[in-house]
Amino acid sequence: MGKLDGRVVAITGPRKAEEMSILVKKQGGIPLVRSAQGTMFEGFEHLEAEVDKLLEHPLDWAIWTTGMGLGKLVEAAEAGGKLERLLEKLASVKHAARGYKTVNALRKLGITPDVRDDDGSTLGLIRGLTQINEDWKDAHVSLQLHGDPAPKLVEFMEEFQASYIELMPYRHTPPAEEELALLTKELLAHRIDVVAMTSAPQARFLFEYAKEHGVDDALREVFRARTLAAAVGRVTASALIDEGIERILIPEEERMGALIVTIGRWFEDQKTSV
């Protein structure tokens, strides 16, 4: 029947949900698409204003956390007739990047990051920043955020007295409340065997809903005793850890397809160990 053998897999990310569902079915599982986030790109005026921040502020370092965010800024610069100026500015500063997609986005612009993470996480990026011989005091830095605040990066900048600006080309929005209500109900009723999360906001929005309705402790118990939490990478896993979830499956390769394959292998191992 397949490695998943009829297991119900909730897919909480709107991106590539159809492709992930196909992979679940191929392994004999039952996919449930239960979006726990909405991603909203800001309008052009906002994006152009973010480009202007980069052009107008003095800059020594640019720190990037998503390739998608960098791509949106480049698109806005091109649409506004400012691409050449932006590329000149970016070529004149040092760069730090989190994640292989971000590194690839920089390379498309002819930029090799001076610092990158060691594990795909923001904390890994901070480790990289602390290991170089750089005096951050009064350094001018831009922080590109990935749809959510990045308190750890902000703490790093403030601790070392850097001067920084924040860029948020897009922000995450919660899904329709009925989506979270249905997902929570199904989890509490033990109808879901594994939740496949593909971004940190999905965990945050789910537990915010649970807390508002007084069922967050019950939800933690479900994840502790029955339903497996699976995260596409360490950033997503860290959001689950922040909510008190300890049993988390993470693929070695931080990609959505690898996440589904890893889930299948985990359940296969459970069968053979019984």
Accessible surface in RSA format (square Angstrom, percent):
REM  Atomic radii and reference values for relative SASA: ProtOr
REM  Chains: A
REM  Algorithm: Lee & Richards
REM  Probe-radius: 1.40
REM  Slices: 20
REM RES _ NUM      All-atoms   Total-Side   Main-Chain    Non-polar    All polar
REM                ABS   REL    ABS   REL    ABS   REL    ABS   REL    ABS   REL
RES MET A   1   178.13  92.2 102.43  67.8  75.70 180.2  98.99  84.2  79.14 104.8
RES GLY A   2    35.45  43.7   0.00   N/A  35.45  43.7  24.39  66.9  11.06  24.8
RES LYS A   3    82.98  40.5  80.55  49.4   2.43   5.8  48.18  43.4  34.80  37.1
RES LEU A   4     0.23   0.1   0.19   0.1   0.03   0.1   0.19   0.1   0.03   0.1
RES ASP A   5    65.26  45.7  50.30  50.1  14.96  35.4   4.49  10.6  60.77  60.6
RES GLY A   6    23.43  28.9   0.00   N/A  23.43  28.9  10.18  27.9  13.24  29.7
RES ARG A   7    83.28  35.0  82.46  42.0   0.83   2.0   7.76  10.6  75.52  45.8
RES VAL A   8    26.24  17.3  26.24  23.8   0.00   0.0  26.24  22.8   0.00   0.0
RES VAL A   9     0.31   0.2   0.31   0.3   0.00   0.0   0.31   0.3   0.00   0.0
RES ALA A  10     0.00   0.0   0.00   0.0   0.00   0.0   0.00   0.0   0.00   0.0
RES ILE A  11     0.00   0.0   0.00   0.0   0.00   0.0   0.00   0.0   0.00   0.0
RES THR A  12     0.00   0.0   0.00   0.0   0.00   0.0   0.00   0.0   0.00   0.0
RES GLY A  13     0.49   0.6   0.00   N/A   0.49   0.6   0.49   1.3   0.00   0.0
RES PRO A  14    61.56  44.9  38.26  34.9  23.30  84.7  42.51  35.1  19.06 118.4
RES ARG A  15   100.78  42.3  94.59  48.2   6.19  14.7  52.14  71.3  48.65  29.5
RES LYS A  16   103.41  50.4  91.16  55.9  12.25  29.2  44.79  40.3  58.62  62.4
RES ALA A  17    11.66  10.7  10.16  15.7   1.50   3.4  10.16  14.3   1.50   4.0
RES GLU A  18   131.46  75.5 123.05  93.1   8.41  20.0  45.15  87.3  86.31  70.5
RES GLU A  19    95.41  54.8  92.81  70.2   2.60   6.2  53.85 104.2  41.56  33.9
RES MET A  20     1.90   1.0   1.90   1.3   0.00   0.0   1.89   1.6   0.01   0.0
RES SER A  21    13.28  11.2  13.28  17.7   0.00   0.0  12.02  25.6   1.27   1.8
RES ILE A  22    81.22  46.2  80.84  60.2   0.38   0.9  81.22  58.5   0.00   0.0
RES LEU A  23    55.33  30.8  55.16  39.5   0.17   0.4  55.16  38.7   0.17   0.5
RES VAL A  24     0.16   0.1   0.16   0.1   0.00   0.0   0.16   0.1   0.00   0.0
RES LYS A  25   132.34  64.6 115.62  70.9  16.72  39.8  60.69  54.6  71.66  76.3
RES LYS A  26   159.26  77.7 120.99  74.2  38.27  91.1  79.18  71.3  80.07  85.3
RES GLN A  27    29.29  16.4  26.69  19.5   2.61   6.2  23.66  50.4   5.64   4.3
RES GLY A  28    15.39  19.0   0.00   N/A  15.39  19.0  12.24  33.6   3.15   7.1
RES GLY A  29     8.19  10.1   0.00   N/A   8.19  10.1   0.00   0.0   8.19  18.3
RES ILE A  30    87.60  49.8  86.91  64.7   0.69   1.7  87.60  63.1   0.00   0.0
RES PRO A  31    24.63  18.0  10.49   9.6  14.14  51.4  10.49   8.7  14.14  87.9
RES LEU A  32    41.17  22.9  39.47  28.2   1.70   4.3  41.17  28.9   0.00   0.0
RES VAL A  33    67.01  44.1  53.67  48.6  13.34  32.1  53.67  46.6  13.34  36.2
RES ARG A  34    42.06  17.7  41.95  21.4   0.11   0.3   0.47   0.6  41.59  25.2
RES SER A  35    22.77  19.2  21.70  29.0   1.08   2.5  18.78  40.0   3.99   5.6
RES ALA A  36     0.00   0.0   0.00   0.0   0.00   0.0   0.00   0.0   0.00   0.0
RES GLN A  37    10.45   5.8   8.27   6.0   2.19   5.2   0.20   0.4  10.26   7.8
RES GLY A  38    20.21  24.9   0.00   N/A  20.21  24.9  20.21  55.5   0.00   0.0
RES THR A  39    49.95  35.5  19.12  19.4  30.83  73.5  15.99  21.5  33.96  51.3
RES MET A  40    76.68  39.7  73.06  48.4   3.62   8.6  39.69  33.7  36.99  49.0
RES PHE A  41    78.97  39.5  60.22  37.3  18.75  48.8  60.22  36.5  18.75  53.7
RES GLU A  42    40.40  23.2  33.52  25.4   6.89  16.4   4.43   8.6  35.97  29.4
RES GLY A  43    49.18  60.6   0.00   N/A  49.18  60.6  39.09 107.3  10.09  22.6
RES PHE A  44    92.59  46.3  80.88  50.1  11.70  30.5  82.12  49.8  10.47  30.0
RES GLU A  45   149.31  85.7 140.45 106.3   8.86  21.1  56.17 108.6  93.15  76.0
RES HIS A  46    66.45  36.3  58.50  40.7   7.94  20.3  44.53  45.9  21.92  25.5
RES LEU A  47    15.90   8.9  15.90  11.4   0.00   0.0  15.90  11.2   0.00   0.0
RES GLU A  48    41.36  23.7  41.36  31.3   0.00   0.0   7.11  13.8  34.25  28.0
RES ALA A  49    51.01  46.9  44.84  69.2   6.17  14.0  47.96  67.5   3.05   8.1
RES GLU A  50     6.99   4.0   6.99   5.3   0.00   0.0   0.00   0.0   6.99   5.7
RES VAL A  51     0.07   0.0   0.07   0.1   0.00   0.0   0.07   0.1   0.00   0.0
RES ASP A  52    36.58  25.6  36.56  36.4   0.02   0.0   8.76  20.6  27.82  27.7
RES LYS A  53    69.72  34.0  68.14  41.8   1.58   3.8  43.26  38.9  26.46  28.2
RES LEU A  54     0.14   0.1   0.13   0.1   0.01   0.0   0.14   0.1   0.00   0.0
RES LEU A  55    24.48  13.6   4.72   3.4  19.75  49.7   4.82   3.4  19.66  52.9
RES GLU A  56   128.83  74.0  95.57  72.3  33.26  79.2  40.33  78.0  88.50  72.3
RES HIS A  57    71.66  39.2  69.89  48.6   1.77   4.5  47.34  48.8  24.31  28.3
RES PRO A  58    83.36  60.8  69.69  63.5  13.67  49.7  80.54  66.5   2.82  17.5
RES LEU A  59    19.43  10.8   0.79   0.6  18.63  46.8   0.79   0.6  18.63  50.1
RES ASP A  60    64.27  45.0  57.20  56.9   7.07  16.7  18.41  43.3  45.86  45.7
RES TRP A  61     3.13   1.3   3.13   1.5   0.00   0.0   2.63   1.4   0.50   0.8
RES ALA A  62     0.11   0.1   0.11   0.2   0.00   0.0   0.11   0.2   0.00   0.0
RES ILE A  63     0.54   0.3   0.07   0.1   0.47   1.1   0.07   0.1   0.47   1.3
RES TRP A  64     1.32   0.5   1.32   0.6   0.00   0.0   1.32   0.7   0.00   0.0
RES THR A  65     0.86   0.6   0.37   0.4   0.49   1.2   0.37   0.5   0.49   0.7
RES THR A  66    19.95  14.2  17.11  17.3   2.84   6.8  19.95  26.8   0.00   0.0
RES GLY A  67    11.62  14.3   0.00   N/A  11.62  14.3   5.48  15.1   6.14  13.7
RES MET A  68    71.84  37.2  55.76  36.9  16.09  38.3  63.57  54.0   8.27  11.0
RES GLY A  69     0.00   0.0   0.00   N/A   0.00   0.0   0.00   0.0   0.00   0.0
RES LEU A  70     2.26   1.3   2.26   1.6   0.00   0.0   2.26   1.6   0.00   0.0
RES GLY A  71    26.56  32.8   0.00   N/A  26.56  32.8  26.06  71.5   0.50   1.1
RES LYS A  72    53.20  26.0  52.57  32.3   0.63   1.5  14.01  12.6  39.19  41.7
RES LEU A  73     0.38   0.2   0.38   0.3   0.00   0.0   0.38   0.3   0.00   0.0
RES VAL A  74    23.55  15.5  23.55  21.3   0.00   0.0  23.55  20.5   0.00   0.0
RES GLU A  75    99.73  57.3  93.54  70.8   6.19  14.7  42.09  81.4  57.64  47.1
RES ALA A  76     3.63   3.3   0.06   0.1   3.57   8.1   3.24   4.6   0.39   1.0
RES ALA A  77     0.39   0.4   0.00   0.0   0.39   0.9   0.39   0.5   0.00   0.0
RES GLU A  78   112.42  64.5  98.19  74.3  14.23  33.9  27.39  53.0  85.03  69.4
RES ALA A  79    77.44  71.2  35.18  54.3  42.26  96.1  47.26  66.6  30.18  79.9
RES GLY A  80    26.95  33.2   0.00   N/A  26.95  33.2   9.82  26.9  17.13  38.4
RES GLY A  81    70.17  86.5   0.00   N/A  70.17  86.5  37.21 102.1  32.96  73.8
RES LYS A  82    37.15  18.1  36.73  22.5   0.42   1.0  24.98  22.5  12.17  13.0
RES LEU A  83    45.13  25.1  43.63  31.2   1.50   3.8  43.63  30.6   1.50   4.0
RES GLU A  84   128.47  73.8 121.63  92.0   6.84  16.3  47.51  91.9  80.96  66.1
RES ARG A  85   128.97  54.2 125.25  63.8   3.72   8.9  53.76  73.5  75.21  45.6
RES LEU A  86     0.43   0.2   0.43   0.3   0.00   0.0   0.43   0.3   0.00   0.0
RES LEU A  87    62.85  35.0  58.77  42.0   4.07  10.2  59.18  41.6   3.67   9.9
RES GLU A  88   108.56  62.3  96.85  73.3  11.71  27.9  45.61  88.2  62.94  51.4
RES LYS A  89    39.40  19.2  35.07  21.5   4.33  10.3  35.62  32.1   3.78   4.0
RES LEU A  90     0.60   0.3   0.16   0.1   0.44   1.1   0.16   0.1   0.44   1.2
RES ALA A  91    81.50  74.9  47.11  72.7  34.39  78.2  52.31  73.7  29.20  77.3
RES SER A  92    85.54  72.3  44.45  59.3  41.09  94.7  49.16 104.7  36.38  51.0
RES VAL A  93    16.65  11.0   0.54   0.5  16.11  38.8   5.66   4.9  10.99  29.8
RES LYS A  94    95.85  46.8  95.28  58.5   0.57   1.4  59.18  53.3  36.68  39.1
RES HIS A  95     3.36   1.8   3.36   2.3   0.00   0.0   3.36   3.5   0.00   0.0
RES ALA A  96     0.00   0.0   0.00   0.0   0.00   0.0   0.00   0.0   0.00   0.0
RES ALA A  97     0.00   0.0   0.00   0.0   0.00   0.0   0.00   0.0   0.00   0.0
RES ARG A  98    31.57  13.3  30.74  15.7   0.84   2.0   0.00   0.0  31.57  19.1
RES GLY A  99    14.47  17.8   0.00   N/A  14.47  17.8  14.47  39.7   0.00   0.0
RES TYR A 100    67.31  31.4  65.93  37.5   1.38   3.6  62.69  47.1   4.61   5.7
RES LYS A 101   104.42  50.9  98.70  60.6   5.72  13.6  75.97  68.4  28.45  30.3
RES THR A 102     2.26   1.6   2.20   2.2   0.06   0.1   0.00   0.0   2.26   3.4
RES VAL A 103     1.89   1.2   1.89   1.7   0.00   0.0   1.89   1.6   0.00   0.0
RES ASN A 104    67.92  46.8  66.02  63.8   1.90   4.6  18.33  44.1  49.58  47.9
RES ALA A 105    19.10  17.6  13.65  21.1   5.45  12.4  16.16  22.8   2.94   7.8
RES LEU A 106     0.00   0.0   0.00   0.0   0.00   0.0   0.00   0.0   0.00   0.0
RES ARG A 107   136.65  57.4 119.98  61.2  16.67  39.7  42.34  57.9  94.30  57.2
RES LYS A 108   178.52  87.1 139.80  85.8  38.72  92.2  91.63  82.5  86.89  92.6
RES LEU A 109    50.33  28.0  22.56  16.1  27.76  69.8  29.45  20.7  20.87  56.2
RES GLY A 110    71.20  87.8   0.00   N/A  71.20  87.8  36.90 101.3  34.29  76.8
RES ILE A 111    19.73  11.2  16.08  12.0   3.65   8.8  19.41  14.0   0.32   0.9
RES THR A 112    99.07  70.5  82.55  83.7  16.51  39.4  53.25  71.5  45.81  69.3
RES PRO A 113    18.82  13.7   3.97   3.6  14.86  54.0   3.97   3.3  14.86  92.3
RES ASP A 114    85.41  59.8  51.05  50.8  34.37  81.3  16.62  39.1  68.79  68.6
RES VAL A 115     9.91   6.5   3.97   3.6   5.95  14.3   9.91   8.6   0.00   0.0
RES ARG A 116   102.13  42.9  89.31  45.5  12.82  30.5  45.72  62.5  56.41  34.2
RES ASP A 117    10.33   7.2   2.71   2.7   7.62  18.0   0.00   0.0  10.33  10.3
RES ASP A 118    94.82  66.4  56.07  55.8  38.75  91.6  47.98 112.9  46.84  46.7
RES ASP A 119    36.37  25.5  24.23  24.1  12.14  28.7  23.44  55.2  12.93  12.9
RES GLY A 120    12.76  15.7   0.00   N/A  12.76  15.7   9.52  26.1   3.24   7.3
RES SER A 121    10.48   8.9  10.48  14.0   0.00   0.0   9.53  20.3   0.95   1.3
RES THR A 122    20.54  14.6  19.52  19.8   1.01   2.4  15.56  20.9   4.98   7.5
RES LEU A 123    90.39  50.3  89.27  63.9   1.12   2.8  89.27  62.7   1.12   3.0
RES GLY A 124     0.22   0.3   0.00   N/A   0.22   0.3   0.00   0.0   0.22   0.5
RES LEU A 125     0.00   0.0   0.00   0.0   0.00   0.0   0.00   0.0   0.00   0.0
RES ILE A 126    23.38  13.3  23.38  17.4   0.00   0.0  23.38  16.8   0.00   0.0
RES ARG A 127    96.21  40.4  95.27  48.6   0.94   2.2  53.43  73.0  42.77  25.9
RES GLY A 128    11.81  14.6   0.00   N/A  11.81  14.6  10.36  28.4   1.44   3.2
RES LEU A 129     0.27   0.1   0.00   0.0   0.27   0.7   0.00   0.0   0.27   0.7
RES THR A 130    71.96  51.2  42.06  42.6  29.90  71.3  36.71  49.3  35.25  53.3
RES GLN A 131   141.20  79.0 103.36  75.5  37.84  90.1  44.26  94.2  96.94  73.5
RES ILE A 132    57.24  32.6  42.12  31.4  15.13  36.5  47.00  33.8  10.24  27.8
RES ASN A 133   161.55 111.4 126.47 122.2  35.08  84.5  40.86  98.4 120.69 116.7
RES GLU A 134    48.81  28.0  27.38  20.7  21.43  51.0   4.30   8.3  44.51  36.3
RES ASP A 135   114.19  80.0  91.61  91.2  22.59  53.4  44.01 103.6  70.18  70.0
RES TRP A 136     9.21   3.7   6.70   3.2   2.51   5.9   5.20   2.8   4.01   6.5
RES LYS A 137   111.23  54.3  97.86  60.0  13.36  31.8  63.40  57.1  47.82  50.9
RES ASP A 138    94.01  65.9  84.15  83.8   9.86  23.3  30.96  72.9  63.05  62.9
RES ALA A 139     9.70   8.9   4.68   7.2   5.02  11.4   9.67  13.6   0.03   0.1
RES HIS A 140    65.12  35.6  65.07  45.2   0.05   0.1  37.55  38.7  27.57  32.1
RES VAL A 141     1.82   1.2   0.00   0.0   1.82   4.4   0.00   0.0   1.82   4.9
RES SER A 142     0.93   0.8   0.93   1.2   0.00   0.0   0.00   0.0   0.93   1.3
RES LEU A 143     0.22   0.1   0.05   0.0   0.17   0.4   0.22   0.2   0.00   0.0
RES GLN A 144     0.56   0.3   0.36   0.3   0.20   0.5   0.36   0.8   0.20   0.2
RES LEU A 145     2.59   1.4   2.59   1.9   0.00   0.0   2.59   1.8   0.00   0.0
RES HIS A 146    23.82  13.0  23.82  16.6   0.00   0.0  10.94  11.3  12.87  15.0
RES GLY A 147     3.79   4.7   0.00   N/A   3.79   4.7   0.00   0.0   3.79   8.5
RES ASP A 148    17.31  12.1  16.70  16.6   0.61   1.4  10.42  24.5   6.90   6.9
RES PRO A 149    99.15  72.3  88.30  80.5  10.85  39.4  88.94  73.4  10.21  63.5
RES ALA A 150     7.98   7.3   1.98   3.1   6.00  13.7   7.05   9.9   0.94   2.5
RES PRO A 151    81.47  59.4  75.56  68.9   5.91  21.5  81.34  67.2   0.12   0.8
RES LYS A 152   106.53  52.0 103.55  63.5   2.98   7.1  55.72  50.2  50.81  54.1
RES LEU A 153     0.22   0.1   0.22   0.2   0.00   0.0   0.22   0.2   0.00   0.0
RES VAL A 154    27.62  18.2  27.62  25.0   0.00   0.0  27.62  24.0   0.00   0.0
RES GLU A 155    94.13  54.0  90.09  68.2   4.04   9.6  40.21  77.8  53.92  44.0
RES PHE A 156     9.17   4.6   6.05   3.7   3.11   8.1   8.73   5.3   0.43   1.2
RES MET A 157     0.14   0.1   0.00   0.0   0.14   0.3   0.14   0.1   0.00   0.0
RES GLU A 158   103.51  59.4  85.68  64.8  17.83  42.5  34.16  66.1  69.35  56.6
RES GLU A 159   127.92  73.4  99.46  75.2  28.46  67.8  43.53  84.2  84.39  68.9
RES PHE A 160    82.33  41.2  75.49  46.8   6.84  17.8  80.12  48.6   2.21   6.3
RES GLN A 161   107.11  59.9  95.10  69.5  12.00  28.6  31.71  67.5  75.40  57.2
RES ALA A 162    11.91  11.0   0.00   0.0  11.91  27.1   0.27   0.4  11.64  30.8
RES SER A 163    55.46  46.9  46.89  62.6   8.57  19.7  24.59  52.4  30.88  43.3
RES TYR A 164    60.82  28.4  36.64  20.8  24.17  62.9  23.42  17.6  37.40  46.1
RES ILE A 165    30.20  17.2  25.61  19.1   4.59  11.1  30.18  21.7   0.02   0.0
RES GLU A 166    69.88  40.1  62.73  47.5   7.15  17.0  20.07  38.8  49.81  40.7
RES LEU A 167     0.17   0.1   0.17   0.1   0.00   0.0   0.17   0.1   0.00   0.0
RES MET A 168    49.09  25.4  47.18  31.2   1.90   4.5  32.54  27.7  16.55  21.9
RES PRO A 169     0.00   0.0   0.00   0.0   0.00   0.0   0.00   0.0   0.00   0.0
RES TYR A 170     9.23   4.3   9.23   5.2   0.00   0.0   1.49   1.1   7.73   9.5
RES ARG A 171    97.85  41.1  97.85  49.9   0.00   0.0  27.35  37.4  70.51  42.7
RES HIS A 172    26.63  14.6  15.44  10.7  11.19  28.6   9.90  10.2  16.73  19.5
RES THR A 173    29.03  20.6  28.83  29.2   0.20   0.5  18.48  24.8  10.55  16.0
RES PRO A 174    78.73  57.4  65.38  59.6  13.35  48.5  65.38  54.0  13.35  83.0
RES PRO A 175    18.28  13.3   2.57   2.3  15.71  57.1   9.76   8.1   8.51  52.9
RES ALA A 176    53.37  49.1  33.03  51.0  20.34  46.3  45.09  63.5   8.28  21.9
RES GLU A 177   105.40  60.5  97.87  74.0   7.52  17.9  33.01  63.8  72.39  59.1
RES GLU A 178   124.18  71.3 116.21  87.9   7.97  19.0  60.44 116.9  63.74  52.0
RES GLU A 179    59.57  34.2  57.97  43.9   1.60   3.8  13.18  25.5  46.39  37.9
RES LEU A 180    10.80   6.0  10.69   7.6   0.11   0.3  10.80   7.6   0.00   0.0
RES ALA A 181    35.00  32.2  30.35  46.8   4.65  10.6  30.90  43.5   4.09  10.8
RES LEU A 182    71.13  39.6  67.39  48.2   3.74   9.4  70.74  49.7   0.39   1.1
RES LEU A 183     0.51   0.3   0.51   0.4   0.00   0.0   0.51   0.4   0.00   0.0
RES THR A 184     5.86   4.2   5.86   5.9   0.00   0.0   5.86   7.9   0.00   0.0
RES LYS A 185   125.55  61.2 118.81  72.9   6.74  16.1  66.64  60.0  58.91  62.7
RES GLU A 186    13.84   7.9  13.84  10.5   0.00   0.0   0.22   0.4  13.62  11.1
RES LEU A 187     0.00   0.0   0.00   0.0   0.00   0.0   0.00   0.0   0.00   0.0
RES LEU A 188    60.54  33.7  40.61  29.1  19.94  50.1  41.02  28.8  19.52  52.5
RES ALA A 189    48.84  44.9  19.52  30.1  29.32  66.7  30.72  43.3  18.12  48.0
RES HIS A 190    95.54  52.2  85.14  59.2  10.40  26.6  51.73  53.3  43.81  51.0
RES ARG A 191   130.53  54.8 116.45  59.4  14.08  33.5  49.31  67.4  81.23  49.2
RES ILE A 192     0.00   0.0   0.00   0.0   0.00   0.0   0.00   0.0   0.00   0.0
RES ASP A 193    20.14  14.1  17.04  17.0   3.10   7.3   2.41   5.7  17.73  17.7
RES VAL A 194     0.00   0.0   0.00   0.0   0.00   0.0   0.00   0.0   0.00   0.0
RES VAL A 195     0.37   0.2   0.33   0.3   0.04   0.1   0.33   0.3   0.04   0.1
RES ALA A 196     0.00   0.0   0.00   0.0   0.00   0.0   0.00   0.0   0.00   0.0
RES MET A 197     1.59   0.8   1.59   1.1   0.00   0.0   1.50   1.3   0.09   0.1
RES THR A 198    16.64  11.8   3.70   3.7  12.95  30.9   0.25   0.3  16.40  24.8
RES SER A 199    22.85  19.3  19.63  26.2   3.22   7.4  22.85  48.7   0.00   0.0
RES ALA A 200    19.75  18.2  17.20  26.5   2.55   5.8  17.36  24.5   2.39   6.3
RES PRO A 201     2.49   1.8   2.29   2.1   0.20   0.7   2.49   2.1   0.00   0.0
RES GLN A 202     1.63   0.9   1.63   1.2   0.00   0.0   0.00   0.0   1.63   1.2
RES ALA A 203     0.00   0.0   0.00   0.0   0.00   0.0   0.00   0.0   0.00   0.0
RES ARG A 204    77.35  32.5  76.68  39.1   0.66   1.6  45.67  62.4  31.68  19.2
RES PHE A 205    12.46   6.2  11.29   7.0   1.17   3.1  11.59   7.0   0.87   2.5
RES LEU A 206     0.00   0.0   0.00   0.0   0.00   0.0   0.00   0.0   0.00   0.0
RES PHE A 207     0.00   0.0   0.00   0.0   0.00   0.0   0.00   0.0   0.00   0.0
RES GLU A 208    69.04  39.6  67.01  50.7   2.03   4.8  28.60  55.3  40.44  33.0
RES TYR A 209    25.13  11.7  22.67  12.9   2.46   6.4   8.26   6.2  16.87  20.8
RES ALA A 210     0.00   0.0   0.00   0.0   0.00   0.0   0.00   0.0   0.00   0.0
RES LYS A 211    94.88  46.3  76.80  47.1  18.08  43.0  45.30  40.8  49.58  52.8
RES GLU A 212   136.28  78.2  94.96  71.8  41.32  98.4  45.58  88.2  90.69  74.0
RES HIS A 213    90.18  49.3  64.19  44.6  26.00  66.5  54.55  56.2  35.63  41.5
RES GLY A 214    63.41  78.2   0.00   N/A  63.41  78.2  30.66  84.1  32.75  73.3
RES VAL A 215    38.97  25.6  37.68  34.1   1.28   3.1  38.97  33.9   0.00   0.0
RES ASP A 216    28.09  19.7  28.09  28.0   0.00   0.0   0.00   0.0  28.09  28.0
RES ASP A 217   107.87  75.6 100.45 100.0   7.42  17.5  37.03  87.2  70.83  70.6
RES ALA A 218    48.30  44.4  37.13  57.3  11.17  25.4  45.20  63.6   3.11   8.2
RES LEU A 219     0.00   0.0   0.00   0.0   0.00   0.0   0.00   0.0   0.00   0.0
RES ARG A 220    58.66  24.6  56.18  28.6   2.48   5.9  30.38  41.5  28.28  17.1
RES GLU A 221    80.38  46.1  78.01  59.0   2.37   5.6  48.21  93.2  32.17  26.3
RES VAL A 222     9.10   6.0   7.08   6.4   2.03   4.9   9.10   7.9   0.00   0.0
RES PHE A 223     0.94   0.5   0.41   0.3   0.53   1.4   0.56   0.3   0.38   1.1
RES ARG A 224   160.15  67.2 141.53  72.1  18.63  44.3  72.30  98.8  87.85  53.2
RES ALA A 225    65.23  60.0  28.85  44.5  36.38  82.8  34.25  48.2  30.98  82.1
RES ARG A 226    92.59  38.9  74.45  38.0  18.15  43.2  29.54  40.4  63.06  38.2
RES THR A 227     0.00   0.0   0.00   0.0   0.00   0.0   0.00   0.0   0.00   0.0
RES LEU A 228     3.10   1.7   3.10   2.2   0.00   0.0   3.10   2.2   0.00   0.0
RES ALA A 229     1.34   1.2   1.20   1.8   0.15   0.3   1.34   1.9   0.00   0.0
RES ALA A 230     0.05   0.0   0.00   0.0   0.05   0.1   0.00   0.0   0.05   0.1
RES ALA A 231     0.00   0.0   0.00   0.0   0.00   0.0   0.00   0.0   0.00   0.0
RES VAL A 232    19.71  13.0  19.71  17.8   0.00   0.0  19.71  17.1   0.00   0.0
RES GLY A 233     3.66   4.5   0.00   N/A   3.66   4.5   3.66  10.1   0.00   0.0
RES ARG A 234   102.74  43.1  99.57  50.8   3.17   7.6  18.78  25.7  83.96  50.9
RES VAL A 235    26.88  17.7  25.60  23.2   1.27   3.1  26.63  23.1   0.25   0.7
RES THR A 236     4.74   3.4   4.51   4.6   0.24   0.6   0.00   0.0   4.74   7.2
RES ALA A 237     2.60   2.4   2.60   4.0   0.00   0.0   2.60   3.7   0.00   0.0
RES SER A 238    46.49  39.3  45.75  61.1   0.74   1.7  31.30  66.6  15.20  21.3
RES ALA A 239    15.15  13.9  10.63  16.4   4.51  10.3  13.86  19.5   1.29   3.4
RES LEU A 240     0.06   0.0   0.06   0.0   0.00   0.0   0.06   0.0   0.00   0.0
RES ILE A 241   106.04  60.3  96.76  72.1   9.28  22.4  96.77  69.7   9.26  25.1
RES ASP A 242   121.47  85.1  84.63  84.2  36.84  87.1  27.96  65.8  93.51  93.3
RES GLU A 243    22.61  13.0  19.46  14.7   3.16   7.5   3.79   7.3  18.83  15.4
RES GLY A 244    45.53  56.1   0.00   N/A  45.53  56.1  28.26  77.6  17.26  38.7
RES ILE A 245     4.33   2.5   2.49   1.9   1.85   4.5   3.93   2.8   0.40   1.1
RES GLU A 246   166.48  95.6 133.95 101.3  32.53  77.5  50.92  98.5 115.56  94.3
RES ARG A 247    84.51  35.5  76.40  38.9   8.11  19.3  60.82  83.1  23.69  14.4
RES ILE A 248    34.43  19.6   6.23   4.6  28.20  68.0   7.22   5.2  27.22  73.9
RES LEU A 249    27.77  15.5  25.58  18.3   2.19   5.5  27.77  19.5   0.00   0.0
RES ILE A 250    62.58  35.6  41.03  30.6  21.55  51.9  41.03  29.5  21.55  58.5
RES PRO A 251     2.89   2.1   0.55   0.5   2.34   8.5   1.04   0.9   1.84  11.5
RES GLU A 252   178.90 102.7 146.69 111.0  32.21  76.7  66.57 128.8 112.33  91.7
RES GLU A 253    97.97  56.2  90.55  68.5   7.43  17.7  40.63  78.6  57.35  46.8
RES GLU A 254    46.07  26.4  31.95  24.2  14.12  33.6  17.85  34.5  28.22  23.0
RES ARG A 255   116.01  48.7 111.62  56.9   4.39  10.5  28.73  39.3  87.28  52.9
RES MET A 256    26.06  13.5  22.71  15.0   3.35   8.0  22.60  19.2   3.46   4.6
RES GLY A 257    28.84  35.6   0.00   N/A  28.84  35.6  21.58  59.2   7.26  16.3
RES ALA A 258    21.35  19.6  12.42  19.2   8.93  20.3  17.61  24.8   3.74   9.9
RES LEU A 259     0.00   0.0   0.00   0.0   0.00   0.0   0.00   0.0   0.00   0.0
RES ILE A 260     0.36   0.2   0.36   0.3   0.00   0.0   0.36   0.3   0.00   0.0
RES VAL A 261    54.97  36.2  54.83  49.6   0.13   0.3  54.83  47.6   0.13   0.4
RES THR A 262    26.48  18.8  26.12  26.5   0.37   0.9  18.70  25.1   7.78  11.8
RES ILE A 263     0.43   0.2   0.43   0.3   0.00   0.0   0.43   0.3   0.00   0.0
RES GLY A 264     0.00   0.0   0.00   N/A   0.00   0.0   0.00   0.0   0.00   0.0
RES ARG A 265   135.69  57.0 134.77  68.7   0.92   2.2  37.39  51.1  98.31  59.6
RES TRP A 266    59.33  23.8  56.44  27.3   2.89   6.8  39.19  20.9  20.13  32.7
RES PHE A 267     9.73   4.9   9.73   6.0   0.01   0.0   9.73   5.9   0.01   0.0
RES GLU A 268    59.46  34.1  59.46  45.0   0.00   0.0  16.77  32.4  42.69  34.9
RES ASP A 269    84.16  59.0  82.80  82.4   1.36   3.2  20.39  48.0  63.77  63.6
RES GLN A 270    67.40  37.7  66.97  48.9   0.43   1.0  13.82  29.4  53.57  40.6
RES LYS A 271    84.36  41.2  65.38  40.1  18.98  45.2  54.39  49.0  29.97  31.9
RES THR A 272   106.86  76.0  71.59  72.6  35.27  84.0  67.24  90.3  39.62  59.9
RES SER A 273    89.53  75.7  48.87  65.2  40.66  93.7  48.77 103.9  40.76  57.1
RES VAL A 274   161.25 106.1 102.60  92.9  58.65 141.3 129.94 112.9  31.31  84.9
END  Absolute sums over single chains surface
CHAIN  1 A    12923.8      10370.2       2553.6       6838.0       6085.8
END  Absolute sums over all chains
TOTAL         12923.8      10370.2       2553.6       6838.0       6085.8
